[in-house]
Amino acid sequence: IVRCNDNVTLRVKVKTNLSEGVALTALNNGADPRTIRIKSDGSGRQGWFKQTGAHEVCITECPALCKSATCP
């Protein structure tokens, strides 16, 4: 899930079957990598602050996994 909230924070949330502690890398428009650590429930999240306009977030370990969101 990728979305932008009212205070222009772009958030990515993943749900997976990967083990706790696995690290994934999220890219915001192909740059600005952020690490997502998988928790015991199989989820992880990350964010970018003060974002505006259209954004595509991709998980580098799964190139086909990209989602888009637009921030105000």
PyMOL commands that set and color helices and strands:
alter all, ss='L'
color gray80, all
select strands_A, chain A and resi 2-4+10-15+23-28+31-37+43-48+53-59+62-71
alter strands_A, ss='S'
color yellow, strands_A
deselect
rebuild
show_as cartoon
